[in-house]
Amino acid sequence: MMTTRLIESASRVSGARALVQALIDQGVEVIFGYPGAATIPIHDVLMEAPIKHVLVRHEQGAAHAADGYARATGKVGVCLATSGPGALNLVTGIATAYMDSIPVVAITGQVATFKLGTDAFQEADVTGVTSPIVKHSYLVSDARSISMVIKEAFHIASTGRPGPVLIDLPLDVSLSETEYCRISEVTLRAYRPTVTGHPLQIKKAVALIDAAEKPLIIAGGGVIASGASAELQALMEKANIPMVYTLMGKGTFPDGHPLNLGLLGMHGSAYANYAAHNCDLLIAAGMRFSDRATGKTSAFAPNAKLIHIDIDPAEIGKMRRPTVPIVGDARNVLSALVEKVQPREHSEWLSCLEHWRKTNKLSYDSSNGEIMPQEIIEAINEATNCEAIIVTDVGQHQMFAAQYVRVKRSRQFLSSGGLGTMGFGLPAAIGAQVGCPEQTVFVISGDGSILMNNQELMTAVEQRLPIKIAIMNNGYLGMVRQWQQAFYNRRYASTDISCQPDFVRLAEAYGAVGIRVEDRTEIAPALLQALDVKNCPCVMDFQIVRESNVLPMIPAGGTVEDMLLELD
């Protein structure tokens, strides 16, 4: 029988029961996990709990699903794995969440405390392995601390700059008896993120904004994390400031708005990169000056003064020294700027940007009659009215999606940015669909990426999740092949993956629906058929042109002057 409480405060219970009750007290609704000997006590208690346990088919899938759940909902995602190989299989997913500042709590079983350091069966120092890729980690040695550890972990994961926290729970601690006490508040003296920008820095920033003739905002993932989209829009519209976004910042402002110039960086539009190169003031909000966004950082926006807003003081000045640094939550800082800046027109600057936009439009050549990846994405936009949650894998399809997907709100475009993790898409979409059951969820993947974690189709089928999976199948590891074409004289070493399964039959073997699309006239009907599938995933195998390229392209470490508009 399900209950919101497994135990009462001051009751003596097992460590595992205390753990699950602490998760309930934190409002956890779902855990993505895979059992093993060291987590049997936890899974046993979960059978009685109101927490939904989604059984994945590989622990990496659990970490990505928790990540996708967090990205789509804004809540903390939770994953659970056993000791040794189970815990280590979470590592790629934990690193993915860390690089993109996603709040995840990863719980791992561990061998008994008296076996630690003895090379016991399925022992691994997971706290040591993950120390560079988590905000904090706990090795729980006493069951009495479990409720406090859970409270602290969720607080750390979800506040300041979000990120993953690891809790390693030895088997004997799970089995030992303790008195459970619910923790209502937590205070960490060494962890007090600054959330309000300093008034003097706000004043300096306002003066720069009011004086600028060619201002530009770069919105990063921190704007989404802080829920600052409304404040961003208010600042843009009050002072007529255009914006570009990083990959992680897609969704901070509706695509298609006249002030939104779209994606910046290596595969950003030419006009977005021209805007950054020619602005006289750069307002960077919640972004970390990634090399994929800036290229050669020292030559990025060479004539611009810089206002850098970030909740993580370690990011400010790390890659580029700001004129005005502001440590604080993006929502609070942008709100303060909106209140104080003066209305402006910037008509000459906006006219210049519009000229660049009209003369450097994103385009593709479909004259050869083969299916182009861009037209699939445009068809998804039309079929979903740009309302679906879009989850991508990593590769050419990811960049095509970043360029051509049109989103209307934050938490609608989910992608592995910093780590660039192939195999992220399907399990992350499972997390997104579980967290947002009323939303349509699309995965845009490639024939390379989908095979990285295709076993999670079984999870989606078991959970009756109507995820739509669009595979852009060109028989290549497309992004690597593109670099080989551009820089290695078309020496396609180890990138031809035309030896592959029949994806339609593979989908059907899992119990999903499979559709093969070989002609452009079949694109729209396939998408409509997929949207009609309600109780299981639908896999669409789009046979696309083999050697399409993502353009524009700024080579790694290059500048706007090095931008490639074609490869041959």
N, C-alpha and C positions, 0 to 999 in steps of 0.2 A: 504493500500500500504506500503510495507516494505521500510525502509530507514535506512542508517547508522547514520543519525542524526534525532532525534526527535525534537530538539530545537537548537537554536543558542545561543552562549554565550551572556550573559547580557539580555536574555529574562526572563520574569517573568512566572513561571510555578508552578505546584503543586510539593510538596515534592516527591511524587511518581514518577512523570515524571523526576525530577532531579535525583532520584535514578537510574532509568533505563538508562538514558543518561550517567550517570557516569559509569555504568557497561559496556555500549557500548564503552565508551572511554578507558576502561581497556582491551578491546578486548574480552570480554566474549561472547561466542558463544552459550552456553547452560546453562540452569538452571533446576535443578531437584526440583520439588515442589508439594505442595498440598495447595489449597486455603482455606481461611476462612474469616470471617467477617473483621478481622483486616488487611488482605492483599488484599481485593477487589480492592482498588485503584492501587496497584502495578500490579496485574494481568490484570487489565483493560488496563494499559499502555503497558504491554508486548504483547498484541494482535497486536499492531502496530509496534513492535520492530523487528529488525533482529535477536534477540536472540531466539533460540529454547527453548520452555518450555516443558519439559518432565513431564507429569502428572503421578506421582507414585501412588500407592494405599495405602501407609502408610508413614508417615513422616520419620520413621527410614530408609525406603528404599531410601528416598531422600538423607539423609546424607551419606549412604553407596554408593549410586550411584555417588555422588559428589566425594567421596573418591576414588572410583575405576577409575573415569575419571582422577583424578589428578595423581594417581599411574601410569596409563597406558600412559598418555600424557606428564607428567611433568608440566602441566599447573595448575592453581588454579581451584579447583572444587567449584561450587556454588550451594547451596541449599536454599530453601525458604519455610517457614512454618508460619502458623498463630499463634496467641497468645495462652497462656495457654497450653492445652493438645497438640496442634500441635507443639509448641516450645519444650515442654518437651519430646515429642517423638523423637526429634533429639538427645537427650542427649547421648544415647549409641553410635550413629554414630560419634558424636563429640569426645567422649572419645576414640573411636577406632582410629580416625585420630590423636588425641593428642599423644597417646601412641606410634604410629608408625611414628610420625613426618611427617604428610601429609598435604600439603597446601590446606585448605578448608575455604571458607568464608560462614558462615551460617547467613542468614538474617531472622529475625523473626518479625512478626507483634506484636504489643503490644496495650493494651487499651490506651485510650487517657491520656495525661499527667496529667490532672486534676482528673483522676480516680485512679492514681497510689497510692497504699497503702490502698485502700478502700475495698479490696476483691471484686472488680467488676467482672462481668461475664467474664470468661475466662482470668482472670488476673493471672499471675505467674511471680515471680521474676527470669526470665531466666538468667539474667546477674549474679545474685547471685548464682544460682544453678550451672552454668557452670564455675564459676571463677577458680576452680582448674584444669579445663580440657581444657582451651584455652590459647593461647599466649596472647591475649588481647581481651577486649570486649568494646562495645560502647552502651550506652543508649542515643539515639539521641533526644535531647530536642528542637532543633532549626533547621528548614529546611535549613537555610543558611549554615550549616556545612556539609550537606550531601555529596557534591562532595569531600570535603577534607577527610571526614570519609572513603569513599570508596577507595580513593587513598591510605590512610594510611593503611587500612585493607589489601589490596592486597600486599602492600609493606611488611608489617609485616608477613603475612602468607607465603610469598614466599622467604624471605631472611633469612640469618642466619640459625638457625635450623628451618626448616619449621614447620608449625602447623596451627591449626584452629583458626580463629578469628570470633567472634560473633558480629553482628550488630542488635540491638533491636530498632525497629522503631514504635513509638506510632502512633495510627490512626490519631490523629489531626495533627501530624507533616507531615504525608503523604498527608493530604488534604490541609494543609496551603500553601500559595503562597510564592515563594521565587525567587530571581534572580539567575539564573544558571550561574556559571563561571567554565569553564574547568580548572582543576588543572594539570599542566604539570610536576611539580616536588614536592617532599616531603622531608623534612628534620626533623628528630626526634632526638633531642639532647640526649635524654636518651636511644636511641636505635641505637647503632652503632656496629654491629657484627664485630669481628675480623676475617678477611678472609685470611690473609697472615701470615704464621708461622714466628715466631721470628728467625732471622738469626742465633743467638747463639744456639737456641734449635735445629735448622736444623743441624748445625755443630755437636752438641753432638749426635744427632740421627745417622748421617752418620758414626761417629766413632764407635758406637755400631754395626751398620749393617756390617761395614767392618771387625769388629773383631769377629763376631758371627760365630760359627761352625754349629749350628743347629737352624737357624732362621725360624720363621713361621709368616705369616700374617693372621690376622683375619679381614675379610671384613664384615662390617655391612651396614645397610641401608643408612648411611650417604654417602657412596661411590656412591650409586645410586642417592641420592638426589643431589649430587654435580656434577654428570655427569663425574665421575672420572675413569670409567672403563678402558679407554685407558692408563691413567697414572699408574693405578694399574698393568696392564699387562706389561707395559714397565719396571716397577721396578722389577716385578717377573722374567721376562726373562733376564734382564741385570745382576741381581745378583743371579739368580737361586734360588729364594726363593719360597717355596711352600706356599699354602694358604688353609685356611678353611673359611667357611662363617657361619654367623648366619642365622636364618630363614629370616630375613629382608634383608640379604645380598645376597640371592640367585639371580643369574643373573649378579652379578658384574663381573664375569669371566666365560667363557663358561664351562659348565659341560662336562666332558670327556677329558679335557686337562690334560696332565700328571702332571702338577703342582697343579691341583685343586683336593684337597682331599675331597671336599664336605661338607656336613652339620656337624656342631659341636653341641655338647650339649646332652641334655636328650635323644633324639632319633637320634643323629648323629651317623655316622658309628664308629665302634670301632677304626679303624685306624686314623680317624680324631681326636678322643679324645686322642689316644695314642700320636699323634704328639704334641698336646697341652701340654700334661703332661710331655713330655720329651724334649721339645725345650729349648734352652738356651737364646733365644731372641724372644719376642712376640711383633709384630708390630700391634697394634689394631687401625684400621682405621674406624671411623664413627660407632662405636659400644659402647654400654653402660654397658657391663658386666651384662647382664640380668641373673637372676638365672637359666633360662632355657638353657642358653648357657654355663654357668660356673659350675653349681652345687654349691658345697660349695666353695665360692669365695676365702676364705683364703687358700684352698688347690689346687686351680686351677693354672696350670703351675708353680709348686712350685719352680723350679730351674731357672726360666727365669727372665731376665731383661725385663722391659716393656717400650715401646714407645707408648704413647697413643695420637692419633690424633683425635681431635673433635672440631667442631665449637662452641659447647656449653661448656663454661668453667665450668659450674656446674656439668657436667658429669665427668670431669677429677679429679680423686682422690675420687670420691663419693663411689665407690665400691672397688677400688684397687689403691694403691699409685703407680704412674708411676716412673720409673727411669728418663725418659725424657718426660715431658708433652709438647705437642704442640697444642696450641689453633689456629685453622684456618680451612679454607675450605679444605676438603680432596683433591680436585683436585689440588689446589695450593701447598699444602704441599707435596703431592706425586710427583708432577712435579719437585719441588725443590730437593727432594731426588734422583729422577732418574738422574738428572743432575750431582749430586756429588758423588754417591756411586760408588765403584769399581766393575768391573765384577768379579764374583766368580763362582766356580763349585759346591761346596758342594756335591761332588759325594758320599761320605760315608753316609751322612745324607739322601740324596735322595734314595740311595740304601736301607737303613734301612726302610724308609717309604714305598717303593715299596714292600718290603718283608711283612710288616704289611698289606698292601692293598691286596696282593695275598692270605694271610693266614686268613684274616678276612673279606672276601667279604660279602656284603649284599646278603642274599639268602632267599628263602622261599620254603616250601614243598607243592607241588601241587599233591602229589601222591594219595590223597583221591578222586580226580576227580571233586571236587567242584571248583567253580570260586574263585580265590584268588584276593584280591584287587590289589596286586602288578602287576599281569599280565594285568589287565585292564589299568593301567598307562603305562606299557611298550607298550601296543597296541596303546594307544593314541600317544605316542612318534613316533611310526612307521607310524601311519596313517597321522600324521601332519608333518612328517619330522622334528619334534622338533621346529616348527616355530610358533605354536599357542600361544596366550596369555592364560595362565592357571590361573584361579581364584579358590581359595579353600574356603570352609567353615572351620569349626573348629572341630577337633576330630581326630580319628584314620586316616581317609582318608587324612587329612591335612598333617600328618607326613609321611604317605606312599608317598604322592605326593612330599613332600620335599626331601625324600630319592631317589625316582625313576624317577621323572620328569627330563628330560634333556632340559635345556634351553641354548640358544646361546647368549643372550644379556640381558641387563638390561631392566626393566619395562615389563618383559615377565612373571613373576611369582608374583601374587598378593595374599596376605594372611594377615589375621588379626593376628599380632604377639603378641604385648604387652598385649592387652586386651583379646584376644582369644574369639572373638565374634561369636557365632553361629548365622546363618542367614545372615552373611556378604556376602556370595558368590554370590547369584543370583543378588541382587541389585548392587553390585560392578561390576559384569560382564556387567550389563546394562550400567553403566557408561563407562566401558572400551570399549564396542562395539560402543557406541555413539561417543566416542572420537577417536576410531580407526576403522572406518567403513569398511576398506579394509582388516582388520585382522580377522583370525579365532579365536573365543573366546570360550574356554571350561571352564565350571564350574565342579569342582570335589567336590561332596557333599556327605553327609550321609543321611540316612532316618530320623535322628533326626534334623539335621541342615536345610534341605530343607523345613521342615514344619514351621520353624521359620518365614520365609518371602515368602512363596510360592505365596502369593497374587501378588507379582511382576511379576509373569508369565503373568498377564493381561497387565502390562505395556510393557513387551517385545513383546507380541502379537500385541498390539496396535501400537507399534513403528516398527513392522515388522523386529525385530532384530533376526538374525539367530544364536542365542547362542546355544551351545551344552551343555547339562546338564547331567553329568554322576553321577547317584545316586548309591552309594555303600550301598546296602540294606542288613543288617544283622539282622534286628529286635532288635537291641540293641543300647543303647547309648554307643558306642564301647569303647571310651577311659575311661569312668568311670567304665564300666564293667571290663576292663583290670586291673585297679587299685584294683577293688574289688577282682578279681582273685588273684592278686599278694599279696595283703596286708590284705584282709578281708575274707580269706578262702572261696572264691567263693560265698559269700552271696550277690547275685545280687539284692540288694534293689533298687526298682524303676527304674531299667535300662532296663527292658524288654519292648520294644515298638513294639512288633510284631502285636499289634492291631493298624493297620494303614490303610490309604486309598489305593485304587488301583491307583498307580502313573501314569499308562498309561491312565486310564480313566480320572484322574484328569487333566493331560496335555491336553487331548482332550476336556474336558469341557471348558478349557480356550481358546481353539482354536489353541493349539500347537500340534506337532506330538509326539506321545508316542510309545516307543518300550520297550518290556520286554525281558530281556536276562537271560536265565536259564541254559545255557550250554556253556562251554568255546569255543566250536566251533562256537558259535553265536557272539562272541565278535567282531571280525574283521568285519564281514558283518554289524553289527549294527552301528559301527563307520563309515563305508563307507556310509551307508544309511543316517546317521545324517549329514555327510559332504555334502551330496547332497541336503539337505533342505536349501533353500536360503532365504525365506521370513518370517520365523517365528521360534520360538525356537523349539528344539527337546529334549525331555526328555527320557533318557535311564535308565531303572530300572534294574540294575544288581543285581541279586540274588546271593550274595556272601556267602562264608562259614561263619557260625555264630560267631565262637569264634577264629578269627585270632588275633594275637597280633603284635604290633609295637615293633620291637627289632632291635638293642640293646635298653636298657632302663637304664638310671642312675636315681635311685630314687631321689625325691626332696631333696635337701640338701646333696646329696651324692657326691662321687668322682669316679674317674675312677676305683678304686679298688672295688667299689660297683656295677659296671656295670653288668646288667643281660643280658645274651645271650639267656636265655629261662626262662619261668615262672614256669614250673612244674618240 
